Amino acid sequence: KFAMVAPDVQIDDGKGTILISSEEGETEANNHRKLSDFAIRNGTRLQADDFLQDYTLLINVLHSEDLEKDVEFEVVGDAPERVGPKPPEPTSKSISNGSDDGAQPSTSTGKQQ
């Protein structure tokens, strides 16, 4: 639903409990666990970060008894306008010796005395 490529999801409680990791195998043990096993209840906030796409979502978990039959959850809110890979970083200009005055190294071939 959020078009994340490699998300990291943690509980936004200041403890840094990671539920899903983009690192393969790091959180596989969590796959069979329920949200309640992590004390996630009505009002809990999750932070989902997709480093590859440079975007982060804050997810508010809200309990509802009013979902349609056979619907386990519903995503409500504004989806990001643009999702895709990060644009390449601008290349920085190489500066030698802390100076950017345009001076070039000497190419003279005269004899030195």
DAUR-V314885 format. One record per pair of residues at least 12 apart in sequence whose C-alpha atoms are under 8 Angstrom apart, sorted by the first residue. I is the first residue (numbers start at 1). J is the second residue. D is the distance in whole Angstrom. If there is no record, write none. Layout:
BEGIN
<<I	J	D> <I	J	D>>
END
This chain:
BEGIN
<<1	75	8> <2	79	7> <2	80	8> <3	83	7> <4	50	6> <4	53	8> <5	50	7> <5	52	7> <5	53	8> <6	21	8> <6	22	5> <6	50	6> <6	51	7> <6	52	7> <7	20	7> <7	21	7> <7	22	5> <7	48	6> <7	49	5> <7	50	4> <7	51	7> <8	20	5> <8	21	5> <8	22	5> <8	48	6> <8	49	5> <8	50	6> <9	21	7> <9	46	7> <9	47	6> <9	48	4> <9	49	6> <10	46	6> <10	47	5> <10	48	7> <11	44	8> <11	45	6> <11	46	5> <11	47	6> <12	44	8> <12	45	5> <12	46	5> <12	47	6> <13	45	8> <40	61	8> <41	61	7> <41	62	8> <41	63	8> <42	61	6> <42	62	5> <42	63	5> <43	60	6> <43	61	5> <43	62	6> <43	63	8> <44	60	6> <44	61	5> <44	62	8> <45	58	7> <45	59	5> <45	60	5> <45	61	6> <46	58	6> <46	59	5> <46	60	6> <46	61	8> <47	59	6> <52	85	6> <52	86	6> <53	83	7> <53	84	6> <53	85	5> <53	86	5> <54	85	8> <54	86	6>>
END
